[in-house]
């Protein structure tokens, strides 16, 4: 048998080395070429987009900085037709924006609660810092008690402060944080209940979830504030803020339950079987194997609900609880500061504050997702 | 465990069960209207190695999954290491603690490291101190020859390595019986051998094993008996040489001619 003729085909004698990609597809040049000026039409769109962005940014900058009024004793300085943002109004009112009608001499208590809250949250959120278990215990158990005692008063010689006096960012944060911290566990339990094999548990979960998802948040708050007292015995008086808190928590929990259930459905059956075959019980399987994976999958959905909740706290205004937006809303009608730009300035402050918190949550969740992504890492 | 221990642990043990690891008597199971297991009888002695083969859908996986109650049987008796499987959750837990299982798709926990995968059950089920559990785990990871991967995540390992971790994870619970459900079917051809080698070693150490597999070389090498299942029944059972050389049943002959090319 003769040898195969290899002269007409190419057979490698040595293995080829990996070579760098062409410069036009990588680096800054490649980025600009492929993403901004890929074709003539792309280039035109890029220029158009830049022009729109520039004009929007300029008009905000013009209003907030160039034409802005920086100092003044009252709204008079802001009443000129060309005046931009009325910053003296914010300077005069910022304490109300933060604390509402919380008595001035007791504000240090709210400041202390803010400080302790962020002081405990930061080390909890950053992975490098040790003592996570103690930290979590302090944050989830110690913090609520501390905040309750400090803000409500009545103990240790602290002047009692009615919740009707609370307001501003303080109320926004109290509602949002309580809502977030309480709704997640409740949502997880509801999701598990809905997938339970026990018919009664399942039915109750389904009814609960579908009921609360089916009514608008405003209705929930309205019912909680105005209707609930009608059904309650005369001597039982539940605090209005507490009622709003419960409403917000239950409402969000119903949404979260469905988000979490989506995550549970994405976990392969093999994970349950692997855990069962090792002898793990139901709660161990859920807590150690299923939930860590399911929750990781639905971080975007959960954070979506949290951001939603954070912004929905502004709805407590309709039951006469004055959150940050409510305070700004009511302060702009103060005749001392009445000016064409007062309202816009206040809303700018509200928008910026809400945006900072929501954007912070969003970025943290993205970072958390990347950090927890062990499943597909090679 | 001595037979005396078995009696104290499980009231259902009879003297006749002594020395039996698994006993199935008239086991029947249905998926809705579909009759998956039909009057299955099987006795497995302690230390025995059984290979189960058969066409897909013949009920072989279902049968071994009944042994650790991943599937429930509707009629008949299953006694595992002297404990009869019933609705009683405590007994199911006891059986699962004694029976290890290795799956086709490994079923490692992707959010935990290799070491954590191995120590999870000892720590939470056996309440072993973390340090001891880690020591035991490292010992078994050494035995399956991947101690250096302990800190990695399952997704960073090859299929063969993952399956060896799955074996080590089961062994960490110190099981008396090991079930293998097509452990090499999902592997790249290059990785089948390393897993089979591990299983052969385990067999040589005297572990009671029930393997659903089509690796006939493995069956010849370690099996005490080969079982052939079709349509939910055990239709042939023999020691490997006789099973391969002289299959009795037409269906077995056809099956063997299809897989031994």
Contacts between the chains, C-beta under 8 A, distances in Angstrom:
chain1	res1	chain2	res2	distance
A	268	B	105	7.8
A	270	B	103	6.1
A	270	B	105	5.3
A	270	B	106	8.0
A	270	B	107	4.1
A	271	B	107	6.3
A	271	B	109	6.8
A	273	B	70	5.5
A	273	B	101	8.0
A	273	B	103	6.8
A	273	B	107	6.1
A	274	B	103	6.7
A	274	B	107	3.3
A	274	B	108	7.2
A	274	B	109	6.9
A	275	B	109	7.8
A	276	B	68	7.9
A	276	B	70	6.2
A	276	B	96	6.8
A	277	B	68	5.7
A	277	B	70	6.6
A	277	B	96	6.3
A	277	B	99	7.6
A	277	B	100	7.4
A	277	B	101	4.0
A	277	B	103	7.9
A	277	B	107	7.9
A	277	B	170	7.7
A	278	B	96	7.2
A	278	B	120	7.2
A	278	B	121	3.9
A	278	B	125	6.6
A	278	B	169	7.4
A	278	B	170	7.6
A	278	B	173	6.4
A	279	B	93	5.8
A	279	B	96	4.1
A	279	B	97	4.6
A	279	B	121	6.1
A	279	B	125	4.4
A	279	B	173	6.9
A	280	B	120	7.7
A	280	B	121	6.5
A	280	B	124	6.3
A	280	B	125	6.1
A	281	B	93	7.2
A	284	B	124	5.3
A	284	B	125	7.6
A	288	B	120	6.5
A	288	B	124	6.7
A	289	B	109	5.6
A	292	B	111	5.1
A	293	B	109	7.8
A	293	B	110	7.0
A	293	B	111	5.3
A	296	B	111	6.9
A	372	B	111	7.5
A	374	B	110	6.4
A	374	B	111	5.7
A	374	B	153	4.4
A	374	B	155	6.5
A	375	B	110	4.1
A	375	B	111	6.7
A	375	B	153	7.6
A	375	B	155	5.5
A	376	B	155	5.7
A	377	B	153	6.3
A	377	B	155	5.4
A	377	B	156	6.2
A	378	B	155	6.7
A	378	B	156	6.0
